[in-house]
């Protein structure tokens, strides 16, 4: 894919198009265009981060052991947000 074509695809990125990308392209797009909203550590082995990308949200699962993103999953349902609720509330309280 040419750089111009790739830029056009990135400018029109939505969740469906994002999900079709290979993991390495998802990771690059996430780092370049995403905003990390919250993160948490699980079992001292993984860092899970929520990123906002063009109006949709994904959770990146980053392995501390091998220093790489293992998966990027869409966040669409309430149960997937529950792990971040306490952290978001704490962050909001610190703003006041």
Biopython code that builds the backbone (N, CA, C, O; Angstrom):
import numpy as np
from Bio.PDB.StructureBuilder import StructureBuilder

atoms = [
    (1, "UNK", "N", (0.851, -1.161, 0.000)),
    (1, "UNK", "CA", (0.000, 0.000, 0.000)),
    (1, "UNK", "C", (0.900, 1.229, 0.000)),
    (1, "UNK", "O", (1.857, 1.287, 0.772)),
    (2, "UNK", "N", (0.614, 2.208, -0.847)),
    (2, "UNK", "CA", (1.435, 3.414, -0.916)),
    (2, "UNK", "C", (1.194, 4.276, 0.315)),
    (2, "UNK", "O", (0.188, 4.115, 1.006)),
    (3, "UNK", "N", (2.113, 5.183, 0.584)),
    (3, "UNK", "CA", (1.985, 6.079, 1.731)),
    (3, "UNK", "C", (0.734, 6.939, 1.609)),
    (3, "UNK", "O", (0.056, 7.186, 2.607)),
    (4, "UNK", "N", (0.418, 7.399, 0.394)),
    (4, "UNK", "CA", (-0.773, 8.215, 0.174)),
    (4, "UNK", "C", (-2.037, 7.422, 0.444)),
    (4, "UNK", "O", (-2.958, 7.921, 1.089)),
    (5, "UNK", "N", (-2.090, 6.186, -0.045)),
    (5, "UNK", "CA", (-3.252, 5.323, 0.191)),
    (5, "UNK", "C", (-3.392, 5.015, 1.675)),
    (5, "UNK", "O", (-4.495, 5.047, 2.220)),
    (6, "UNK", "N", (-2.282, 4.720, 2.319)),
    (6, "UNK", "CA", (-2.303, 4.415, 3.742)),
    (6, "UNK", "C", (-2.800, 5.616, 4.537)),
    (6, "UNK", "O", (-3.589, 5.451, 5.468)),
    (7, "UNK", "N", (-2.354, 6.826, 4.189)),
    (7, "UNK", "CA", (-2.811, 8.023, 4.887)),
    (7, "UNK", "C", (-4.302, 8.230, 4.691)),
    (7, "UNK", "O", (-4.988, 8.628, 5.633)),
    (8, "UNK", "N", (-4.828, 7.973, 3.491)),
    (8, "UNK", "CA", (-6.251, 8.092, 3.218)),
    (8, "UNK", "C", (-7.036, 7.107, 4.078)),
    (8, "UNK", "O", (-8.063, 7.465, 4.654)),
    (9, "UNK", "N", (-6.560, 5.874, 4.166)),
    (9, "UNK", "CA", (-7.217, 4.862, 5.003)),
    (9, "UNK", "C", (-7.216, 5.319, 6.453)),
    (9, "UNK", "O", (-8.235, 5.217, 7.135)),
    (10, "UNK", "N", (-6.077, 5.825, 6.932)),
    (10, "UNK", "CA", (-5.977, 6.270, 8.322)),
    (10, "UNK", "C", (-6.905, 7.455, 8.597)),
    (10, "UNK", "O", (-7.478, 7.542, 9.683)),
    (11, "UNK", "N", (-7.062, 8.361, 7.642)),
    (11, "UNK", "CA", (-7.932, 9.511, 7.843)),
    (11, "UNK", "C", (-9.391, 9.106, 7.948)),
    (11, "UNK", "O", (-10.174, 9.811, 8.585)),
    (12, "UNK", "N", (-9.775, 8.001, 7.347)),
    (12, "UNK", "CA", (-11.162, 7.536, 7.347)),
    (12, "UNK", "C", (-11.360, 6.347, 8.287)),
    (12, "UNK", "O", (-12.330, 5.601, 8.148)),
    (13, "UNK", "N", (-10.455, 6.172, 9.232)),
    (13, "UNK", "CA", (-10.472, 4.996, 10.109)),
    (13, "UNK", "C", (-11.711, 4.997, 10.995)),
    (13, "UNK", "O", (-12.022, 5.990, 11.653)),
    (14, "UNK", "N", (-12.402, 3.879, 11.001)),
    (14, "UNK", "CA", (-13.468, 3.620, 11.960)),
    (14, "UNK", "C", (-13.190, 2.262, 12.581)),
    (14, "UNK", "O", (-12.221, 1.597, 12.216)),
    (15, "UNK", "N", (-14.027, 1.849, 13.510)),
    (15, "UNK", "CA", (-13.768, 0.608, 14.225)),
    (15, "UNK", "C", (-13.707, -0.593, 13.290)),
    (15, "UNK", "O", (-12.854, -1.463, 13.467)),
    (16, "UNK", "N", (-14.585, -0.660, 12.307)),
    (16, "UNK", "CA", (-14.592, -1.791, 11.377)),
    (16, "UNK", "C", (-13.286, -1.864, 10.601)),
    (16, "UNK", "O", (-12.693, -2.936, 10.480)),
    (17, "UNK", "N", (-12.834, -0.730, 10.074)),
    (17, "UNK", "CA", (-11.573, -0.695, 9.320)),
    (17, "UNK", "C", (-10.395, -1.013, 10.245)),
    (17, "UNK", "O", (-9.478, -1.740, 9.864)),
    (18, "UNK", "N", (-10.426, -0.466, 11.451)),
    (18, "UNK", "CA", (-9.350, -0.702, 12.414)),
    (18, "UNK", "C", (-9.238, -2.192, 12.739)),
    (18, "UNK", "O", (-8.137, -2.740, 12.778)),
    (19, "UNK", "N", (-10.367, -2.839, 12.970)),
    (19, "UNK", "CA", (-10.360, -4.262, 13.323)),
    (19, "UNK", "C", (-9.809, -5.146, 12.203)),
    (19, "UNK", "O", (-9.356, -6.260, 12.467)),
    (20, "UNK", "N", (-9.842, -4.672, 10.976)),
    (20, "UNK", "CA", (-9.327, -5.454, 9.844)),
    (20, "UNK", "C", (-7.801, -5.378, 9.720)),
    (20, "UNK", "O", (-7.194, -6.187, 9.018)),
    (21, "UNK", "N", (-7.188, -4.414, 10.396)),
    (21, "UNK", "CA", (-5.733, -4.256, 10.308)),
    (21, "UNK", "C", (-5.012, -5.373, 11.048)),
    (21, "UNK", "O", (-5.535, -5.893, 12.034)),
    (22, "UNK", "N", (-3.821, -5.753, 10.592)),
    (22, "UNK", "CA", (-2.989, -6.671, 11.371)),
    (22, "UNK", "C", (-2.558, -5.975, 12.663)),
    (22, "UNK", "O", (-2.571, -4.746, 12.740)),
    (23, "UNK", "N", (-2.179, -6.749, 13.667)),
    (23, "UNK", "CA", (-1.842, -6.214, 14.982)),
    (23, "UNK", "C", (-0.759, -5.146, 14.912)),
    (23, "UNK", "O", (-0.870, -4.130, 15.598)),
    (24, "UNK", "N", (0.279, -5.336, 14.112)),
    (24, "UNK", "CA", (1.350, -4.337, 14.067)),
    (24, "UNK", "C", (0.848, -2.998, 13.519)),
    (24, "UNK", "O", (1.287, -1.947, 13.986)),
    (25, "UNK", "N", (-0.061, -3.012, 12.540)),
    (25, "UNK", "CA", (-0.623, -1.770, 12.016)),
    (25, "UNK", "C", (-1.595, -1.131, 13.010)),
    (25, "UNK", "O", (-1.641, 0.093, 13.138)),
    (26, "UNK", "N", (-2.376, -1.969, 13.717)),
    (26, "UNK", "CA", (-3.245, -1.441, 14.773)),
    (26, "UNK", "C", (-2.401, -0.733, 15.827)),
    (26, "UNK", "O", (-2.727, 0.370, 16.265)),
    (27, "UNK", "N", (-1.319, -1.381, 16.223)),
    (27, "UNK", "CA", (-0.444, -0.817, 17.255)),
    (27, "UNK", "C", (0.129, 0.519, 16.804)),
    (27, "UNK", "O", (0.096, 1.490, 17.559)),
    (28, "UNK", "N", (0.650, 0.581, 15.592)),
    (28, "UNK", "CA", (1.213, 1.828, 15.080)),
    (28, "UNK", "C", (0.158, 2.925, 15.020)),
    (28, "UNK", "O", (0.417, 4.063, 15.412)),
    (29, "UNK", "N", (-1.031, 2.584, 14.528)),
    (29, "UNK", "CA", (-2.103, 3.578, 14.438)),
    (29, "UNK", "C", (-2.493, 4.066, 15.831)),
    (29, "UNK", "O", (-2.695, 5.261, 16.046)),
    (30, "UNK", "N", (-2.595, 3.136, 16.769)),
    (30, "UNK", "CA", (-2.975, 3.482, 18.135)),
    (30, "UNK", "C", (-1.961, 4.443, 18.756)),
    (30, "UNK", "O", (-2.348, 5.444, 19.358)),
    (31, "UNK", "N", (-0.667, 4.146, 18.613)),
    (31, "UNK", "CA", (0.371, 5.020, 19.181)),
    (31, "UNK", "C", (0.364, 6.385, 18.500)),
    (31, "UNK", "O", (0.538, 7.407, 19.162)),
    (32, "UNK", "N", (0.163, 6.410, 17.181)),
    (32, "UNK", "CA", (0.256, 7.659, 16.424)),
    (32, "UNK", "C", (-0.990, 8.538, 16.537)),
    (32, "UNK", "O", (-0.882, 9.764, 16.509)),
    (33, "UNK", "N", (-2.173, 7.927, 16.666)),
    (33, "UNK", "CA", (-3.415, 8.690, 16.592)),
    (33, "UNK", "C", (-4.296, 8.581, 17.826)),
    (33, "UNK", "O", (-5.301, 9.286, 17.922)),
    (34, "UNK", "N", (-3.952, 7.730, 18.760)),
    (34, "UNK", "CA", (-4.813, 7.500, 19.914)),
    (34, "UNK", "C", (-4.474, 8.372, 21.107)),
    (34, "UNK", "O", (-3.388, 8.944, 21.203)),
    (35, "UNK", "N", (-5.429, 8.456, 22.008)),
    (35, "UNK", "CA", (-5.254, 9.150, 23.274)),
    (35, "UNK", "C", (-5.516, 8.135, 24.372)),
    (35, "UNK", "O", (-6.606, 7.569, 24.454)),
    (36, "UNK", "N", (-4.517, 7.903, 25.219)),
    (36, "UNK", "CA", (-4.683, 6.969, 26.336)),
    (36, "UNK", "C", (-5.520, 7.655, 27.408)),
    (36, "UNK", "O", (-5.124, 8.685, 27.953)),
    (37, "UNK", "N", (-6.680, 7.075, 27.705)),
    (37, "UNK", "CA", (-7.595, 7.653, 28.689)),
    (37, "UNK", "C", (-7.391, 7.096, 30.081)),
    (37, "UNK", "O", (-7.579, 7.804, 31.070)),
    (38, "UNK", "N", (-7.008, 5.835, 30.167)),
    (38, "UNK", "CA", (-6.820, 5.198, 31.468)),
    (38, "UNK", "C", (-5.989, 3.943, 31.275)),
    (38, "UNK", "O", (-5.948, 3.360, 30.192)),
    (39, "UNK", "N", (-5.327, 3.542, 32.353)),
    (39, "UNK", "CA", (-4.579, 2.285, 32.311)),
    (39, "UNK", "C", (-4.614, 1.638, 33.683)),
    (39, "UNK", "O", (-4.835, 2.295, 34.700)),
    (40, "UNK", "N", (-4.393, 0.344, 33.683)),
    (40, "UNK", "CA", (-4.327, -0.410, 34.935)),
    (40, "UNK", "C", (-3.379, -1.575, 34.750)),
    (40, "UNK", "O", (-3.140, -2.026, 33.629)),
    (41, "UNK", "N", (-2.845, -2.055, 35.850)),
    (41, "UNK", "CA", (-1.922, -3.189, 35.823)),
    (41, "UNK", "C", (-2.673, -4.416, 36.315)),
    (41, "UNK", "O", (-3.381, -4.355, 37.320)),
    (42, "UNK", "N", (-2.522, -5.523, 35.611)),
    (42, "UNK", "CA", (-3.181, -6.778, 35.961)),
    (42, "UNK", "C", (-2.106, -7.817, 36.265)),
    (42, "UNK", "O", (-1.228, -8.082, 35.445)),
    (43, "UNK", "N", (-2.192, -8.389, 37.443)),
    (43, "UNK", "CA", (-1.291, -9.460, 37.880)),
    (43, "UNK", "C", (0.185, -9.075, 37.762)),
    (43, "UNK", "O", (1.047, -9.945, 37.636)),
    (44, "UNK", "N", (0.471, -7.787, 37.801)),
    (44, "UNK", "CA", (1.832, -7.279, 37.673)),
    (44, "UNK", "C", (2.543, -7.787, 36.420)),
    (44, "UNK", "O", (3.769, -7.724, 36.331)),
    (45, "UNK", "N", (1.775, -8.289, 35.454)),
    (45, "UNK", "CA", (2.341, -8.810, 34.203)),
    (45, "UNK", "C", (1.896, -8.031, 32.987)),
    (45, "UNK", "O", (2.613, -7.965, 31.989)),
    (46, "UNK", "N", (0.710, -7.437, 33.067)),
    (46, "UNK", "CA", (0.138, -6.753, 31.904)),
    (46, "UNK", "C", (-0.282, -5.337, 32.262)),
    (46, "UNK", "O", (-0.707, -5.068, 33.386)),
    (47, "UNK", "N", (-0.159, -4.446, 31.307)),
    (47, "UNK", "CA", (-0.716, -3.107, 31.425)),
    (47, "UNK", "C", (-1.853, -3.041, 30.412)),
    (47, "UNK", "O", (-1.642, -3.247, 29.217)),
    (48, "UNK", "N", (-3.044, -2.755, 30.888)),
    (48, "UNK", "CA", (-4.209, -2.614, 30.023)),
    (48, "UNK", "C", (-4.526, -1.130, 29.920)),
    (48, "UNK", "O", (-4.671, -0.449, 30.936)),
    (49, "UNK", "N", (-4.634, -0.633, 28.704)),
    (49, "UNK", "CA", (-4.891, 0.795, 28.460)),
    (49, "UNK", "C", (-6.105, 0.953, 27.566)),
    (49, "UNK", "O", (-6.289, 0.204, 26.607)),
    (50, "UNK", "N", (-6.930, 1.936, 27.892)),
    (50, "UNK", "CA", (-8.025, 2.317, 27.010)),
    (50, "UNK", "C", (-7.546, 3.488, 26.167)),
    (50, "UNK", "O", (-7.035, 4.479, 26.690)),
    (51, "UNK", "N", (-7.718, 3.362, 24.852)),
    (51, "UNK", "CA", (-7.378, 4.427, 23.921)),
    (51, "UNK", "C", (-8.629, 4.882, 23.192)),
    (51, "UNK", "O", (-9.472, 4.068, 22.815)),
    (52, "UNK", "N", (-8.744, 6.191, 22.997)),
    (52, "UNK", "CA", (-9.792, 6.751, 22.146)),
    (52, "UNK", "C", (-9.158, 6.997, 20.788)),
    (52, "UNK", "O", (-8.107, 7.629, 20.686)),
    (53, "UNK", "N", (-9.810, 6.490, 19.742)),
    (53, "UNK", "CA", (-9.334, 6.620, 18.364)),
    (53, "UNK", "C", (-10.494, 7.050, 17.478)),
    (53, "UNK", "O", (-11.392, 6.247, 17.225)),
    (54, "UNK", "N", (-10.505, 8.266, 17.008)),
    (54, "UNK", "CA", (-11.528, 8.730, 16.056)),
    (54, "UNK", "C", (-12.959, 8.427, 16.505)),
    (54, "UNK", "O", (-13.798, 8.084, 15.672)),
    (55, "UNK", "N", (-13.252, 8.543, 17.785)),
    (55, "UNK", "CA", (-14.609, 8.339, 18.272)),
    (55, "UNK", "C", (-14.951, 6.912, 18.657)),
    (55, "UNK", "O", (-16.089, 6.650, 19.047)),
    (56, "UNK", "N", (-14.020, 5.984, 18.566)),
    (56, "UNK", "CA", (-14.242, 4.640, 19.078)),
    (56, "UNK", "C", (-13.141, 4.328, 20.087)),
    (56, "UNK", "O", (-12.138, 5.037, 20.167)),
    (57, "UNK", "N", (-13.339, 3.267, 20.849)),
    (57, "UNK", "CA", (-12.437, 2.954, 21.956)),
    (57, "UNK", "C", (-11.919, 1.531, 21.828)),
    (57, "UNK", "O", (-12.631, 0.622, 21.400)),
    (58, "UNK", "N", (-10.655, 1.364, 22.214)),
    (58, "UNK", "CA", (-10.039, 0.046, 22.215)),
    (58, "UNK", "C", (-9.264, -0.130, 23.515)),
    (58, "UNK", "O", (-8.871, 0.839, 24.166)),
    (59, "UNK", "N", (-9.061, -1.370, 23.866)),
    (59, "UNK", "CA", (-8.228, -1.718, 25.009)),
    (59, "UNK", "C", (-6.989, -2.419, 24.480)),
    (59, "UNK", "O", (-7.084, -3.421, 23.772)),
    (60, "UNK", "N", (-5.837, -1.889, 24.829)),
    (60, "UNK", "CA", (-4.565, -2.492, 24.439)),
    (60, "UNK", "C", (-4.028, -3.282, 25.616)),
    (60, "UNK", "O", (-3.991, -2.799, 26.747)),
    (61, "UNK", "N", (-3.613, -4.508, 25.327)),
    (61, "UNK", "CA", (-3.039, -5.375, 26.353)),
    (61, "UNK", "C", (-1.538, -5.458, 26.089)),
    (61, "UNK", "O", (-1.084, -6.061, 25.116)),
    (62, "UNK", "N", (-0.790, -4.830, 26.991)),
    (62, "UNK", "CA", (0.659, -4.698, 26.840)),
    (62, "UNK", "C", (1.352, -5.616, 27.826)),
    (62, "UNK", "O", (1.094, -5.552, 29.028)),
    (63, "UNK", "N", (2.227, -6.466, 27.328)),
    (63, "UNK", "CA", (2.962, -7.402, 28.178)),
    (63, "UNK", "C", (4.213, -6.730, 28.720)),
    (63, "UNK", "O", (5.060, -6.266, 27.957)),
    (64, "UNK", "N", (4.322, -6.682, 30.035)),
    (64, "UNK", "CA", (5.524, -6.141, 30.656)),
    (64, "UNK", "C", (6.688, -7.106, 30.495)),
    (64, "UNK", "O", (7.848, -6.692, 30.486)),
    (65, "UNK", "N", (6.383, -8.378, 30.370)),
    (65, "UNK", "CA", (7.422, -9.402, 30.264)),
    (65, "UNK", "C", (8.156, -9.326, 28.920)),
    (65, "UNK", "O", (9.387, -9.339, 28.882)),
    (66, "UNK", "N", (7.399, -9.245, 27.819)),
    (66, "UNK", "CA", (8.063, -9.214, 26.511)),
    (66, "UNK", "C", (8.052, -7.838, 25.857)),
    (66, "UNK", "O", (8.463, -7.693, 24.706)),
    (67, "UNK", "N", (7.578, -6.818, 26.595)),
    (67, "UNK", "CA", (7.656, -5.422, 26.154)),
    (67, "UNK", "C", (6.992, -5.183, 24.794)),
    (67, "UNK", "O", (7.562, -4.546, 23.908)),
    (68, "UNK", "N", (5.759, -5.717, 24.653)),
    (68, "UNK", "CA", (5.040, -5.513, 23.401)),
    (68, "UNK", "C", (3.537, -5.582, 23.627)),
    (68, "UNK", "O", (3.063, -6.097, 24.639)),
    (69, "UNK", "N", (2.807, -5.052, 22.663)),
    (69, "UNK", "CA", (1.349, -5.128, 22.697)),
    (69, "UNK", "C", (0.951, -6.516, 22.210)),
    (69, "UNK", "O", (1.302, -6.911, 21.098)),
    (70, "UNK", "N", (0.221, -7.255, 23.037)),
    (70, "UNK", "CA", (-0.205, -8.608, 22.675)),
    (70, "UNK", "C", (-1.543, -8.621, 21.946)),
    (70, "UNK", "O", (-1.798, -9.502, 21.125)),
    (71, "UNK", "N", (-2.400, -7.640, 22.247)),
    (71, "UNK", "CA", (-3.725, -7.604, 21.621)),
    (71, "UNK", "C", (-4.293, -6.201, 21.740)),
    (71, "UNK", "O", (-3.959, -5.454, 22.659)),
    (72, "UNK", "N", (-5.157, -5.857, 20.796)),
    (72, "UNK", "CA", (-5.927, -4.619, 20.842)),
    (72, "UNK", "C", (-7.362, -5.010, 20.540)),
    (72, "UNK", "O", (-7.669, -5.506, 19.457)),
    (73, "UNK", "N", (-8.239, -4.780, 21.513)),
    (73, "UNK", "CA", (-9.619, -5.234, 21.415)),
    (73, "UNK", "C", (-10.589, -4.063, 21.486)),
    (73, "UNK", "O", (-10.363, -3.121, 22.245)),
    (74, "UNK", "N", (-11.666, -4.107, 20.705)),
    (74, "UNK", "CA", (-12.653, -3.018, 20.778)),
    (74, "UNK", "C", (-13.382, -3.039, 22.111)),
    (74, "UNK", "O", (-13.589, -4.095, 22.708)),
    (75, "UNK", "N", (-13.767, -1.857, 22.563)),
    (75, "UNK", "CA", (-14.576, -1.743, 23.781)),
    (75, "UNK", "C", (-15.937, -1.223, 23.351)),
    (75, "UNK", "O", (-16.066, -0.095, 22.875)),
    (76, "UNK", "N", (-16.931, -2.046, 23.523)),
    (76, "UNK", "CA", (-18.267, -1.658, 23.086)),
    (76, "UNK", "C", (-19.307, -1.818, 24.188)),
    (76, "UNK", "O", (-20.330, -1.133, 24.176)),
    (77, "UNK", "N", (-19.059, -2.708, 25.135)),
    (77, "UNK", "CA", (-20.060, -3.017, 26.145)),
    (77, "UNK", "C", (-19.609, -2.560, 27.530)),
    (77, "UNK", "O", (-18.414, -2.447, 27.800)),
    (78, "UNK", "N", (-20.566, -2.302, 28.388)),
    (78, "UNK", "CA", (-20.308, -1.823, 29.741)),
    (78, "UNK", "C", (-19.365, -2.719, 30.547)),
    (78, "UNK", "O", (-18.479, -2.186, 31.216)),
    (79, "UNK", "N", (-19.504, -4.044, 30.522)),
    (79, "UNK", "CA", (-18.593, -4.868, 31.334)),
    (79, "UNK", "C", (-17.111, -4.637, 31.021)),
    (79, "UNK", "O", (-16.266, -4.800, 31.901)),
    (80, "UNK", "N", (-16.792, -4.267, 29.800)),
    (80, "UNK", "CA", (-15.397, -4.030, 29.440)),
    (80, "UNK", "C", (-14.869, -2.738, 30.049)),
    (80, "UNK", "O", (-13.654, -2.560, 30.144)),
    (81, "UNK", "N", (-15.751, -1.833, 30.464)),
    (81, "UNK", "CA", (-15.346, -0.572, 31.088)),
    (81, "UNK", "C", (-15.216, -0.698, 32.601)),
    (81, "UNK", "O", (-14.555, 0.130, 33.228)),
    (82, "UNK", "N", (-15.824, -1.701, 33.195)),
    (82, "UNK", "CA", (-15.915, -1.782, 34.651)),
    (82, "UNK", "C", (-14.559, -1.788, 35.358)),
    (82, "UNK", "O", (-14.439, -1.266, 36.467)),
    (83, "UNK", "N", (-13.552, -2.365, 34.737)),
    (83, "UNK", "CA", (-12.239, -2.402, 35.357)),
    (83, "UNK", "C", (-11.598, -1.038, 35.501)),
    (83, "UNK", "O", (-10.623, -0.890, 36.238)),
    (84, "UNK", "N", (-12.124, -0.038, 34.813)),
    (84, "UNK", "CA", (-11.537, 1.300, 34.822)),
    (84, "UNK", "C", (-12.346, 2.310, 35.633)),
    (84, "UNK", "O", (-11.889, 3.433, 35.843)),
    (85, "UNK", "N", (-13.519, 1.936, 36.084)),
    (85, "UNK", "CA", (-14.424, 2.893, 36.721)),
    (85, "UNK", "C", (-13.786, 3.549, 37.942)),
    (85, "UNK", "O", (-13.823, 4.774, 38.061)),
    (86, "UNK", "N", (-13.204, 2.767, 38.851)),
    (86, "UNK", "CA", (-12.596, 3.345, 40.049)),
    (86, "UNK", "C", (-11.488, 4.323, 39.697)),
    (86, "UNK", "O", (-11.374, 5.382, 40.313)),
    (87, "UNK", "N", (-10.689, 3.983, 38.733)),
    (87, "UNK", "CA", (-9.589, 4.859, 38.344)),
    (87, "UNK", "C", (-10.105, 6.174, 37.760)),
    (87, "UNK", "O", (-9.572, 7.238, 38.071)),
    (88, "UNK", "N", (-11.123, 6.111, 36.928)),
    (88, "UNK", "CA", (-11.674, 7.320, 36.333)),
    (88, "UNK", "C", (-12.283, 8.205, 37.407)),
    (88, "UNK", "O", (-12.094, 9.422, 37.377)),
    (89, "UNK", "N", (-13.006, 7.627, 38.351)),
    (89, "UNK", "CA", (-13.599, 8.411, 39.443)),
    (89, "UNK", "C", (-12.501, 9.072, 40.271)),
    (89, "UNK", "O", (-12.617, 10.244, 40.631)),
    (90, "UNK", "N", (-11.434, 8.329, 40.575)),
    (90, "UNK", "CA", (-10.323, 8.898, 41.338)),
    (90, "UNK", "C", (-9.685, 10.053, 40.573)),
    (90, "UNK", "O", (-9.378, 11.089, 41.163)),
    (91, "UNK", "N", (-9.483, 9.887, 39.265)),
    (91, "UNK", "CA", (-8.909, 10.965, 38.459)),
    (91, "UNK", "C", (-9.808, 12.209, 38.471)),
    (91, "UNK", "O", (-9.313, 13.333, 38.558)),
    (92, "UNK", "N", (-11.101, 12.010, 38.385)),
    (92, "UNK", "CA", (-12.030, 13.142, 38.406)),
    (92, "UNK", "C", (-11.984, 13.861, 39.741)),
    (92, "UNK", "O", (-12.038, 15.090, 39.782)),
    (93, "UNK", "N", (-11.885, 13.118, 40.834)),
    (93, "UNK", "CA", (-11.825, 13.727, 42.163)),
    (93, "UNK", "C", (-10.542, 14.543, 42.326)),
    (93, "UNK", "O", (-10.548, 15.569, 43.007)),
    (94, "UNK", "N", (-9.462, 14.108, 41.720)),
    (94, "UNK", "CA", (-8.206, 14.852, 41.803)),
    (94, "UNK", "C", (-8.267, 16.165, 41.017)),
    (94, "UNK", "O", (-7.519, 17.096, 41.312)),
    (95, "UNK", "N", (-9.148, 16.243, 40.024)),
    (95, "UNK", "CA", (-9.284, 17.461, 39.242)),
    (95, "UNK", "C", (-9.999, 18.553, 40.016)),
    (95, "UNK", "O", (-9.811, 19.740, 39.746)),
    (96, "UNK", "N", (-10.830, 18.149, 40.988)),
    (96, "UNK", "CA", (-11.613, 19.136, 41.766)),
    (96, "UNK", "C", (-10.842, 19.671, 42.930)),
    (96, "UNK", "O", (-11.354, 20.504, 43.678)),
]
sb = StructureBuilder()
sb.init_structure("model")
sb.init_model(0)
sb.init_chain("A")
sb.init_seg("    ")
for serial, (resi, resn, name, xyz) in enumerate(atoms, 1):
    if name == "N":
        sb.init_residue(resn, " ", resi, " ")
    sb.init_atom(name, np.array(xyz, "f"), 0.0, 1.0, " ", f" {name:<3s}", serial, name[0])
structure = sb.get_structure()
